[in-house]
């Protein structure tokens, strides 16, 4: 099982740095650690640092080409897009990971 998150441009790889930390990103980071501890492979890519990763998944590339960067973040499970525009909750990720 592999969960990948294609992030919009952020100040750092997690987005939880700087003077005004987004609580949603803190929760996402905690949830991803929880999934990793359960044996799920988790990867995050930032468009400004790993642009080629955004081309490797044709669905992700097509979504960005069609809708622009506003569609970010994009979350995939085993390459299949499961959510766009906002980060998924732990429950949403668990459901999709269980459905595979």
C-alpha positions in Angstrom: 0.0 0.0 0.0 1.3 3.4 -1.0 -0.2 6.8 -0.1 1.2 9.8 -2.0 0.5 13.4 -1.4 1.3 16.0 -4.1 1.6 19.2 -2.2 1.3 22.8 -3.4 4.3 25.1 -2.9 5.1 25.5 0.8 7.9 26.9 2.9 9.2 23.4 3.8 8.5 19.8 3.1 5.8 19.5 5.7 4.4 23.1 5.8 4.6 23.1 9.6 7.3 25.6 10.0 7.4 29.4 10.3 5.5 31.8 12.6 1.9 30.8 11.6 1.6 27.0 11.5 -1.6 25.6 9.8 -3.3 23.3 12.2 -4.5 21.1 9.3 -0.9 20.5 8.2 0.1 19.5 11.8 -2.8 17.0 11.9 -1.9 15.7 8.5 1.7 15.2 9.6 0.5 13.3 12.7 -1.8 11.1 10.6 0.9 10.3 8.1 3.2 9.2 10.9 0.4 7.0 12.3 0.0 5.4 8.9 3.7 4.9 8.4 3.8 3.1 11.8 1.1 0.8 10.5 3.4 -0.2 7.6 1.9 2.0 4.9 4.4 3.6 2.5 3.8 7.3 2.6 5.4 9.8 0.2 5.0 13.6 -0.1 6.1 15.6 -3.1 6.2 19.4 -3.4 5.7 20.8 -6.8 8.5 23.3 -6.4 11.1 20.7 -5.3 10.1 17.5 -7.1 8.2 18.6 -10.3 9.0 15.4 -12.1 7.0 13.4 -9.6 4.0 15.3 -10.7 4.6 14.2 -14.3 5.1 10.5 -13.4 1.5 10.0 -12.4 -0.6 10.7 -15.5 -3.8 11.4 -13.5 -2.0 14.0 -11.3 -0.4 15.6 -14.3 -3.7 15.8 -16.2 -5.5 17.3 -13.2 -2.9 20.0 -12.9 -2.9 20.7 -16.6 -6.7 20.9 -16.7 -7.3 22.8 -13.4 -4.0 24.4 -12.5 -2.3 24.5 -9.1 -5.6 25.2 -7.4 -6.3 21.5 -7.5 -3.4 20.8 -5.1 -3.0 19.0 -2.8 -3.7 15.8 -4.6 -3.8 12.5 -2.7 -3.4 9.1 -4.3 -3.5 5.5 -3.0 -1.5 3.1 -5.2 -1.5 5.7 -7.9 -5.2 6.3 -7.9 -6.4 9.8 -7.1 -8.6 9.8 -4.0 -8.9 13.5 -3.1 -8.1 16.9 -4.5 -8.1 20.5 -3.3 -7.8 19.7 0.4 -6.0 17.1 2.5 -7.9 14.0 3.5 -8.8 13.1 7.1 -7.3 10.1 8.8 -10.7 8.4 8.4 -10.7 9.1 4.6 -7.2 7.7 4.2 -7.9 4.6 6.2 -11.1 3.9 4.2 -9.2 4.2 0.9 -6.3 2.2 2.1 -8.7 -0.5 3.3 -10.6 -0.5 0.0 -7.5 -1.5 -2.1 
